């Protein structure tokens, strides 16, 4: 009897440990994929009304994003955690592998510019927000140093989080001092400061800045996500936005193009995102011990991210349409729309900041959440603090992504140029690290300095969804190789067909009507060249894949692998 009890207790302990371990793996994967993308994309896409974004989030996440994430994770796990470019090289040949690697370099560079663009107008002429965000750097470094010396993670994280909150509450006092004048920065100044910061941050040891700030920000991420969901359900805000706006045919002040294909490239994270392939073929496959863990981690995290995207869409569409467009378009453009703001002057007074013309999505999310929460009596006098806290929440995540993304770009640059100059392949070689980091920051910094949110986010969307197409191509190849799973090939081919056509048409539209059109606001020969190169890389990859698929179909011996490798 005692033996049976002991066995039962041991079994319960094992189940509890498994739940905790799987929960941490899910948490890591979700925290890695759910950066600013599921918050910003739906907010920008609200230009078309609430229905297009809602439909794309629901359909895209289930049929596209969840499938993409699980097949990429499966493909990487079969290859012992190799990156997507290495998997492509093994499955489709060296040319496709090279094109995939080059595409990854493009997307990580453009992603840094796109995410940084979100921060610019949130911190522009906002000394309170700039102080609250800037203070996270010494706080994170202090946490990293203290933890490295003492190993006391609980105390370090508790004190660090309290200091983060203190940074928000000290902000009003900072605005009245000389420091407030120094921190009142213009957009172009911030566009230079961010890549300069990223260069030094990428050179610092991971334990000193990136890891502690990422750890501290995870508490903020979970807290704000829960608060946003709870606020929506408790307040149950009315949605004054129409299902479709007049801009579904194009010509909008936020996004220039029509609802299709732009809804599917504007909303990436939350529906389907090629950026997830970096995580799904990076750290996550190295953390999983069982094949059965793939479903809750990859599929489950994608569905939760979809929920976050829907909440962000609600926060944007809870605003009056005129207030939304006043925030997300320049004052000159807004005056041409013939709209009159409703609650924006009142919100500006409560928050203590001029909200008009702060494009990029970050301010809209903060205003939308503040507007929802001021429906609760005990929040009515905390509007300015809540707004700045959300701004800090978004900016900290974006800066952490910039730190990590610059490191990834540095490694990719060293890998590519290392084929020409061998010492560059040594990631611990200081001159090579400095050169690669500087080049990475220069590339995305130039895009940031010379672009605007409409053109840069579209460029990010095209490159990101092209990478998602590559992920689905790899997934389809893997499924086709498994003899008893070939009937599932359509789960990859259907979203691949839609996404590939969508991303190519979106790229063509932006090149023709914006990037290479001298009369367009987003005219940029560089962005046009980048778009054309990326589309050509995608074409090479899919041609290689189709040839491989035809070969596998003709030769049954290439399709006899077991479902689950040993």
Rosetta blueprint (number, residue, H / E / L):
1 X L
2 X H
3 X H
4 X H
5 X H
6 X H
7 X H
8 X H
9 X H
10 X H
11 X H
12 X H
13 X H
14 X H
15 X H
16 X H
17 X H
18 X H
19 X H
20 X H
21 X H
22 X H
23 X H
24 X H
25 X H
26 X H
27 X H
28 X H
29 X H
30 X H
31 X H
32 X H
33 X H
34 X L
35 X L
36 X L
37 X H
38 X H
39 X H
40 X H
41 X H
42 X H
43 X H
44 X H
45 X H
46 X H
47 X H
48 X H
49 X L
50 X H
51 X H
52 X H
53 X H
54 X H
55 X H
56 X H
57 X H
58 X H
59 X H
60 X H
61 X H
62 X H
63 X H
64 X H
65 X H
66 X H
67 X H
68 X H
69 X H
70 X H
71 X H
72 X H
73 X H
74 X H
75 X H
76 X H
77 X H
78 X H
79 X L
80 X L
81 X L
82 X L
83 X L
84 X H
85 X H
86 X H
87 X H
88 X H
89 X H
90 X H
91 X H
92 X H
93 X L
94 X H
95 X H
96 X H
97 X H
98 X H
99 X H
100 X H
101 X H
102 X H
103 X H
104 X H
105 X H
106 X H
107 X H
108 X H
109 X H
110 X H
111 X H
112 X H
113 X H
114 X H
115 X H
116 X H
117 X H
118 X H
119 X H
120 X H
121 X H
122 X H
123 X H
124 X L
125 X L
126 X L
127 X H
128 X H
129 X H
130 X H
131 X H
132 X H
133 X H
134 X H
135 X H
136 X H
137 X H
138 X H
139 X H
140 X H
141 X H
142 X H
143 X H
144 X H
145 X H
146 X H
147 X H
148 X H
149 X H
150 X H
151 X L
152 X L
153 X H
154 X H
155 X H
156 X H
157 X H
158 X H
159 X H
160 X H
161 X H
162 X H
163 X H
164 X H
165 X H
166 X H
167 X H
168 X H
169 X H
170 X H
171 X H
172 X H
173 X H
174 X H
175 X H
176 X L
177 X L
178 X H
179 X H
180 X H
181 X H
182 X H
183 X L
184 X L
185 X L
186 X L
187 X H
188 X H
189 X H
190 X H
191 X H
192 X H
193 X H
194 X H
195 X H
196 X H
197 X H
198 X H
199 X H
200 X H
201 X H
202 X H
203 X H
204 X L
205 X L
206 X L
207 X L
208 X L
209 X L
210 X H
211 X H
212 X H
213 X H
214 X H
215 X H
216 X H
217 X H
218 X H
219 X H
220 X H
221 X H
222 X H
223 X H
224 X H
225 X H
226 X H
227 X H
228 X H
229 X H
230 X H
231 X H
232 X H
233 X H
234 X H
235 X H
236 X L
237 X L
238 X L
239 X L
240 X L
241 X L
242 X L
243 X L
244 X L
245 X L
246 X H
247 X H
248 X H
249 X H
250 X L
251 X L
252 X L
253 X L
254 X L
255 X L
256 X L
257 X L
258 X L
259 X H
260 X H
261 X H
262 X H
263 X H
264 X H
265 X H
266 X H
267 X L
268 X L
269 X L
270 X L
271 X L
272 X L
273 X L
274 X L
275 X L
276 X H
277 X H
278 X H
279 X H
280 X H
281 X L
282 X L
283 X L
284 X H
285 X H
286 X H
287 X H
288 X L
289 X L
290 X L
291 X L
292 X L
293 X H
294 X H
295 X H
296 X H
297 X H
298 X H
299 X H
300 X H
301 X H
302 X H
303 X H
304 X H
305 X H
306 X H
307 X H
308 X H
309 X H
310 X H
311 X H
312 X H
313 X H
314 X H
315 X H
316 X H
317 X H
318 X L
319 X L
320 X L
321 X H
322 X H
323 X H
324 X H
325 X H
326 X H
327 X H
328 X H
329 X L
330 X L
331 X H
332 X H
333 X H
334 X H
335 X H
336 X L
337 X L
338 X L
339 X L
340 X L
341 X L
342 X L
343 X L
344 X H
345 X H
346 X H
347 X H
348 X H
349 X H
350 X H
351 X H
352 X L
353 X L
354 X L
355 X L
356 X L
357 X L
358 X L
359 X L
360 X L
361 X L
362 X H
363 X H
364 X H
365 X H
366 X H
367 X H
368 X H
369 X H
370 X H
371 X H
372 X H
373 X H
374 X L
375 X L
376 X L
377 X H
378 X H
379 X H
380 X L
381 X L
382 X L
383 X H
384 X H
385 X H
386 X H
387 X H
388 X H
389 X H
390 X H
391 X H
392 X H
393 X H
394 X H
395 X H
396 X H
397 X H
398 X H
399 X H
400 X H
401 X H
402 X H
403 X H
404 X H
405 X H
406 X H
407 X H
408 X H
409 X H
410 X H
411 X H
412 X H
413 X H
414 X H
415 X H
416 X H
417 X H
418 X L
419 X L
420 X L
421 X L
422 X H
423 X H
424 X H
425 X H
426 X L
427 X L
428 X L
429 X L
430 X H
431 X H
432 X H
433 X H
434 X H
435 X H
436 X H
437 X H
438 X H
439 X H
440 X H
441 X H
442 X H
443 X H
444 X H
445 X H
446 X H
447 X H
448 X H
449 X H
450 X H
451 X L
452 X L
453 X H
454 X H
455 X H
456 X H
457 X H
458 X H
459 X H
460 X H
461 X H
462 X H
463 X H
464 X H
465 X H
466 X H
467 X H
468 X H
469 X H
470 X H
471 X H
472 X H
473 X H
474 X H
475 X H
476 X H
477 X H
478 X H
479 X H
480 X H
481 X H
482 X E
483 X H
484 X H
485 X H
486 X H
487 X H
488 X H
489 X L
490 X H
491 X H
492 X H
493 X H
494 X H
495 X H
496 X H
497 X H
498 X H
499 X H
500 X H
501 X H
502 X H
503 X H
504 X H
505 X H
506 X H
507 X H
508 X H
509 X H
510 X H
511 X H
512 X H
513 X H
514 X H
515 X H
516 X L
517 X L
518 X L
519 X L
520 X L
521 X L
522 X L
523 X L
524 X L
525 X H
526 X H
527 X H
528 X H
529 X H
530 X H
531 X H
532 X H
533 X H
534 X H
535 X H
536 X H
537 X H
538 X H
539 X H
540 X H
541 X H
542 X H
543 X H
544 X H
545 X H
546 X H
547 X H
548 X H
549 X H
550 X H
551 X H
552 X H
553 X H
554 X H
555 X L
556 X H
557 X H
558 X H
559 X H
560 X L
561 X E
562 X L
563 X L
564 X L
565 X L
566 X L
